[in-house]
Amino acid sequence: MDWLATGFLSFFNKFLGQAPLLLGTVVFIGYLMLKEKWYKALAGFIKTYVGFKILQIGTSGLVGVFRPIIDLLASKYGITALVIDPYYGQTSATEFLDSVDSLAFVGYVMMIAFAFNIFLVALRKFTKIRTLFITGHIMYMQSAVMLWALYWVIEGTGGDAVSAPLLITTGLLVGTYWSVMSNLIVEPTQDVTNGEGFSVGHQQMLGIWLAYKIAGKVGNKSHDVNEIKAPGFLSILNDSVVANALIMTVFVGTIMLLLGKENFAYDSDNYYFATYVWETCAYFAVYITILLMGVKMFVAELTQSFKGISDKILKGSVPAVDCVVTFSYSIQAPIYGFIFGLIGQLIAIFTLILLKSPVLILSGFICLFIDNGTLAVYANKAGGRKAAAIIPFFAGLIQVFGSAWVLTYLVGPKQIIGWMGMFDWATLWAGTMVLSSYLGIIVPLVLIPLLLIIPQLQYRKNKDAYFTTMRYQTNNNLSNNK
C-alpha cells in the first residue's frame, strides 16, 4: 500500500498543498457549475490564483522580517527554548516521523481526514456539517503534528512505525476537527465578514468561537477599534498604513535597539542603523497592505463561485479558508492582537523562567500575529477595542503556558524543536495529548463522537436558518455587488 501513500503525497504536494492552485480550481469549477462562460471561469481562476499569491507574499514577508529578530533575541541572551510556531511544530513532526519510518503515513492521515470531511458534508442532513476545509498547507501541517504527538504519547519510544489503528484514528480525529470546528464558527464569520459566504479553516477555530462568545461580556461592540479617531497630531494614526508603520516601529524598533546594531547584518555604507531600523519596521505596513490587497482579490471570486459547488455538488457546503482572509474586515484589530498577545506571551515566558520550568518557550511571529490577530478581529466585532486587547492578552498567556505543559510530555527526541503554539493546540490538543499519555488511544476515540455532538447542538438552536442563512447572505451580497 506504500504506492497509495506515495501517490497521495505527490498529489498533495503538487495540487492539494498548493493553496493558490487548489482555490483557483475550486473557483473555476464553481463558475462552471453556475453555467458561466468558460472564459469567465478562467478569469476567476487567474484572479484567485494571483490574489492568493499576493496574500502569501504579504504573509511570508511579515514572517521573514520578524523571525530573524526573535532568533537574535534567543542567541544574544543565551535562551535555549522550544519555539511556538507552526513551522517549528511541523519540522519537529516530519523529522521525528521520518526517524521511525512513518513520514509517508502523513499522506494516509490527510487522505482519511479529507475524505471524512467530504463524507460528513455529503451527509449534512444527518451530521449537520456544512464546511469543507480547504486550507491546503494547514491540512498537511496538522496531519503531521497530530500523528507525531499521538504516536509519541500512546505508542512510546520503541522506535517501531506507527500502527494501523493509531493511523486510522488520527485521520478520523483530524477530519472531525476540521469539520466540526470550522462549522462551529460559520455564524461568527458571517458576522465579521458581513455575510461573505465562507468560514475559517485554520489553527484557532475553537479560539475564534470563544473569543466571539466572550467578547461581548468584556467590551462594547459599538467601540470598534477601526473607528478610533485620534486627536491632534495623533490623527495621523487614523490612517491604517501610518498606524501600522509607527506602532511596529515603537515595539519592534525598541527590540532591535536593545539587541544592538552589531547583531544585524546590514549595509552600513547605505544605512545608518536608525534608518535600517525604520525600514525594517516599515516593512510591516508594506506587507500588511500587500496581504489585504490579495485577500480582497481572491475572496471576491471565491464567495461568488463557491455557490455553484454549494448548489450542484456538495449542496449547502461552505468553504473554510485561511484565517488571514478576515484581516481585511477589521484592519486595525490584528495590530491590537499582536501587541497585547506579545505582552501576554512575554509575561508568561518570564514566569516560566522565574519558576525554573523544565521547558522554556520562545515566541514565534506566526503565533503572535496570525493567531492573536485573528482572535482580535472576532473579539472586536463582538466586543470592540477593549475585547480586542483583553482577549489576545490572555490568549498569549495560554499559548505559552499550554505549549510548555504539553511539551513536557513530548520532549525527548532530538528532532523536537517546537510546537504549533496556536490557540487550539495550546488548549484542546494540549489536553488531548496529556490525557492520551495516561489513558492511551481511548482518548482520541472518545473525542471523535463527542466533537460530532457539537453541530447537532448548533442545529437545535437555529433549525430554521441553519442551512439557509449562508445561501441568503451570499445571494444578497452578490446582488449588492452588481
Backbone hydrogen bonds, N-H to C=O, Kabsch-Sander energy under -0.5 kcal/mol:
donor,donor_aa,acceptor,acceptor_aa,energy
4,L,1,M,-1.0
5,A,1,M,-1.4
6,T,2,D,-2.8
7,G,3,W,-2.5
8,F,4,L,-2.5
9,L,5,A,-2.7
10,S,6,T,-2.2
11,F,7,G,-2.4
12,F,8,F,-3.0
13,N,9,L,-3.0
14,K,10,S,-2.1
15,F,11,F,-1.4
16,L,11,F,-1.3
17,G,12,F,-4.7
18,Q,15,F,-1.4
19,A,17,G,-1.1
22,L,18,Q,-2.8
23,L,19,A,-2.9
24,G,20,P,-2.1
25,T,21,L,-2.2
26,V,22,L,-2.2
27,V,23,L,-2.4
28,F,24,G,-2.3
29,I,25,T,-2.8
30,G,26,V,-2.4
31,Y,27,V,-2.4
32,L,28,F,-1.9
33,M,29,I,-2.4
34,L,30,G,-1.3
35,K,32,L,-1.6
36,E,31,Y,-2.4
40,K,37,K,-0.7
41,A,37,K,-2.0
42,L,38,W,-2.3
43,A,39,Y,-2.1
44,G,40,K,-2.4
45,F,41,A,-2.1
46,I,42,L,-2.4
47,K,43,A,-2.6
48,T,44,G,-2.3
49,Y,45,F,-2.8
50,V,46,I,-2.9
51,G,47,K,-2.6
52,F,48,T,-2.5
53,K,49,Y,-2.1
54,I,50,V,-2.3
55,L,51,G,-2.1
56,Q,52,F,-2.5
57,I,53,K,-2.1
58,G,54,I,-2.2
59,T,55,L,-2.6
60,S,56,Q,-2.9
61,G,57,I,-1.9
62,L,58,G,-1.9
63,V,59,T,-2.1
64,G,60,S,-2.7
65,V,61,G,-1.9
66,F,62,L,-1.8
67,R,63,V,-2.8
69,I,66,F,-0.6
70,I,66,F,-1.8
71,D,67,R,-2.4
72,L,68,P,-2.1
73,L,69,I,-2.0
74,A,70,I,-1.8
75,S,71,D,-2.2
76,K,72,L,-2.9
77,Y,73,L,-1.8
78,G,75,S,-0.6
79,I,74,A,-2.3
80,T,78,G,-0.7
81,A,79,I,-0.7
82,L,360,L,-2.4
83,V,417,I,-2.0
84,I,362,L,-2.4
85,D,83,V,-1.2
85,D,419,W,-1.6
88,Y,85,D,-0.7
89,G,85,D,-2.4
90,Q,86,P,-2.5
91,T,87,Y,-2.1
92,S,88,Y,-2.4
93,A,89,G,-2.2
94,T,90,Q,-2.9
95,E,91,T,-2.4
96,F,92,S,-2.1
97,L,93,A,-2.9
98,D,94,T,-2.0
99,S,95,E,-1.3
100,V,96,F,-0.8
100,V,97,L,-0.7
101,D,98,D,-1.4
102,S,97,L,-3.0
103,L,97,L,-0.6
105,F,102,S,-1.1
106,V,103,L,-1.7
107,G,104,A,-1.2
108,Y,104,A,-0.6
109,V,105,F,-2.2
110,M,106,V,-2.4
111,M,107,G,-2.4
112,I,108,Y,-2.8
113,A,109,V,-2.7
114,F,110,M,-2.8
115,A,111,M,-2.2
116,F,112,I,-2.3
117,N,113,A,-2.1
118,I,114,F,-2.3
119,F,115,A,-2.5
120,L,116,F,-2.5
121,V,117,N,-2.0
122,A,118,I,-2.8
123,L,119,F,-1.7
124,R,121,V,-1.7
126,F,123,L,-2.0
127,T,123,L,-2.8
128,K,124,R,-2.4
129,I,120,L,-0.5
132,L,318,V,-2.8
133,F,131,T,-0.6
134,I,132,L,-0.6
134,I,320,A,-2.1
136,G,134,I,-1.4
138,I,135,T,-0.6
139,M,135,T,-1.9
140,Y,136,G,-1.7
141,M,137,H,-2.1
142,Q,138,I,-2.8
143,S,139,M,-1.8
144,A,140,Y,-2.4
145,V,141,M,-2.4
146,M,142,Q,-2.5
147,L,143,S,-1.8
148,W,144,A,-2.4
149,A,145,V,-2.6
150,L,146,M,-2.4
151,Y,147,L,-2.1
152,W,148,W,-2.4
153,V,149,A,-2.2
154,I,150,L,-1.9
155,E,150,L,-0.5
155,E,151,Y,-2.1
156,G,151,Y,-0.7
156,G,152,W,-0.6
158,G,155,E,-0.6
167,L,163,S,-2.2
168,I,164,A,-2.5
169,T,165,P,-2.4
170,T,166,L,-2.6
171,G,167,L,-2.0
172,L,168,I,-2.3
173,L,169,T,-2.4
174,V,170,T,-2.7
175,G,171,G,-2.4
176,T,172,L,-2.1
177,Y,173,L,-2.4
178,W,174,V,-2.6
179,S,175,G,-2.2
180,V,176,T,-3.1
181,M,177,Y,-2.0
182,S,177,Y,-0.5
182,S,178,W,-1.3
183,N,179,S,-1.4
184,L,180,V,-1.9
185,I,181,M,-1.0
186,V,183,N,-1.4
189,T,185,I,-2.0
190,Q,186,V,-2.1
191,D,187,E,-2.0
192,V,188,P,-2.3
193,T,189,T,-2.5
194,N,191,D,-0.7
195,G,190,Q,-2.8
199,S,319,P,-3.0
201,G,321,V,-3.2
208,I,204,Q,-2.6
209,W,205,M,-1.9
210,L,206,L,-2.3
211,A,207,G,-2.8
212,Y,208,I,-2.6
213,K,209,W,-2.2
214,I,210,L,-2.8
215,A,211,A,-2.1
216,G,212,Y,-0.7
217,K,214,I,-1.9
218,V,214,I,-0.8
218,V,215,A,-1.2
219,G,215,A,-1.6
220,N,383,G,-0.9
221,K,382,A,-0.5
223,H,220,N,-2.0
224,D,222,S,-1.2
227,E,224,D,-1.6
228,I,225,V,-0.9
230,A,228,I,-0.7
234,L,231,P,-1.5
235,S,232,G,-2.0
236,I,233,F,-1.4
237,L,234,L,-2.2
238,N,235,S,-1.9
239,D,236,I,-1.3
240,S,238,N,-0.6
243,A,239,D,-2.8
244,N,240,S,-2.7
245,A,241,V,-2.0
246,L,242,V,-2.6
247,I,243,A,-2.7
248,M,244,N,-1.9
249,T,245,A,-1.5
250,V,246,L,-2.0
251,F,247,I,-2.1
252,V,248,M,-2.2
253,G,248,M,-1.0
253,G,249,T,-0.7
254,T,250,V,-0.9
255,I,251,F,-1.4
256,M,252,V,-2.3
257,L,253,G,-2.3
258,L,254,T,-2.1
259,L,255,I,-1.9
260,G,256,M,-1.7
263,N,260,G,-1.7
264,F,261,K,-1.8
266,Y,264,F,-1.5
268,S,266,Y,-1.1
270,N,267,D,-1.2
271,Y,267,D,-1.5
276,Y,272,Y,-2.1
277,V,273,F,-2.6
278,W,274,A,-2.2
279,E,275,T,-2.4
280,T,276,Y,-2.5
281,C,277,V,-2.4
282,A,278,W,-2.6
283,Y,279,E,-1.3
284,F,281,C,-1.4
285,A,281,C,-0.6
285,A,282,A,-0.6
286,V,282,A,-1.8
287,Y,283,Y,-3.1
288,I,284,F,-2.3
289,T,285,A,-2.1
290,I,286,V,-2.1
291,L,287,Y,-2.7
292,L,288,I,-2.4
293,M,289,T,-1.8
294,G,290,I,-2.2
295,V,291,L,-2.3
296,K,292,L,-2.2
297,M,293,M,-1.6
298,F,294,G,-2.2
299,V,295,V,-2.4
300,A,296,K,-1.1
301,E,297,M,-0.8
302,L,298,F,-2.5
303,T,299,V,-2.6
304,Q,300,A,-1.0
305,S,301,E,-2.6
306,F,302,L,-2.5
307,K,304,Q,-0.6
308,G,305,S,-1.9
309,I,305,S,-0.7
310,S,306,F,-2.9
311,D,307,K,-2.0
312,K,308,G,-2.2
313,I,309,I,-1.8
314,L,309,I,-1.8
315,K,313,I,-0.7
316,G,310,S,-1.5
317,S,314,L,-2.2
318,V,130,R,-2.5
320,A,132,L,-2.4
321,V,199,S,-2.5
321,V,319,P,-0.6
325,V,322,D,-1.5
326,T,323,C,-1.8
327,F,324,V,-1.8
328,S,325,V,-0.9
329,Y,326,T,-1.7
330,S,327,F,-1.3
333,A,330,S,-0.6
335,I,332,Q,-0.7
336,Y,332,Q,-1.4
337,G,333,A,-2.6
338,F,334,P,-2.4
339,I,335,I,-2.6
340,F,336,Y,-2.4
341,G,337,G,-1.9
342,L,338,F,-2.4
343,I,339,I,-2.1
344,G,340,F,-2.1
345,Q,341,G,-2.6
346,L,342,L,-2.7
347,I,343,I,-2.2
348,A,344,G,-2.0
349,I,345,Q,-2.7
350,F,346,L,-2.6
351,T,347,I,-1.8
352,L,348,A,-2.1
353,I,349,I,-2.0
354,L,350,F,-2.5
355,L,351,T,-2.2
356,K,353,I,-1.2
357,S,352,L,-2.7
362,L,82,L,-2.4
364,G,84,I,-0.7
368,L,364,G,-2.2
369,F,365,F,-3.3
370,I,365,F,-0.6
370,I,366,I,-1.1
371,D,366,I,-1.7
372,N,367,C,-1.3
373,G,369,F,-1.5
374,T,370,I,-1.8
375,L,371,D,-2.1
376,A,372,N,-2.1
377,V,373,G,-1.6
378,Y,374,T,-1.8
379,A,375,L,-2.6
380,N,376,A,-2.7
381,K,377,V,-1.6
382,A,378,Y,-1.6
383,G,379,A,-2.6
384,G,380,N,-2.3
385,R,223,H,-2.8
387,A,383,G,-1.1
388,A,384,G,-2.0
389,A,385,R,-0.9
389,A,386,K,-0.7
390,I,386,K,-2.6
391,I,387,A,-2.1
393,F,389,A,-1.4
394,F,390,I,-2.1
395,A,391,I,-2.3
396,G,392,P,-2.4
397,L,393,F,-1.6
398,I,394,F,-2.4
399,Q,395,A,-2.9
400,V,396,G,-1.6
401,F,397,L,-2.7
402,G,398,I,-2.8
403,S,399,Q,-1.2
404,A,400,V,-2.6
405,W,401,F,-2.1
406,V,402,G,-2.2
407,L,403,S,-2.4
408,T,404,A,-1.1
408,T,405,W,-0.6
409,Y,406,V,-1.5
410,L,406,V,-0.6
410,L,407,L,-0.5
411,V,407,L,-2.4
412,G,413,P,-0.6
416,I,413,P,-1.6
417,I,415,Q,-0.6
419,W,83,V,-1.7
424,D,203,Q,-1.2
425,W,422,M,-0.9
426,A,422,M,-1.2
426,A,423,F,-0.9
427,T,423,F,-0.6
429,W,424,D,-2.4
431,G,427,T,-2.6
432,T,428,L,-1.8
433,M,429,W,-2.1
434,V,430,A,-2.1
435,L,431,G,-2.6
436,S,432,T,-2.4
437,S,433,M,-1.6
438,Y,434,V,-0.7
438,Y,435,L,-1.1
439,L,435,L,-3.0
440,G,436,S,-2.0
442,I,439,L,-0.6
443,V,440,G,-1.7
445,L,441,I,-1.8
446,V,442,I,-2.1
447,L,443,V,-2.3
448,I,444,P,-1.6
450,L,446,V,-1.6
451,L,447,L,-2.6
452,L,448,I,-1.7
453,I,449,P,-0.6
453,I,450,L,-0.9
454,I,451,L,-1.4
456,Q,452,L,-0.6
457,L,453,I,-1.9
458,Q,454,I,-2.3
459,Y,455,P,-2.4
460,R,456,Q,-1.9
461,K,457,L,-1.3
462,N,458,Q,-0.8
462,N,459,Y,-1.0
466,Y,462,N,-1.3
469,T,465,A,-2.6
472,Y,468,T,-2.6
473,Q,469,T,-2.5
474,T,470,M,-2.6
475,N,471,R,-2.5
476,N,472,Y,-2.3
477,N,473,Q,-2.2
478,L,474,T,-2.4
479,S,475,N,-2.2
480,N,476,N,-2.3
481,N,477,N,-1.8
482,K,478,L,-0.7
482,K,479,S,-0.7
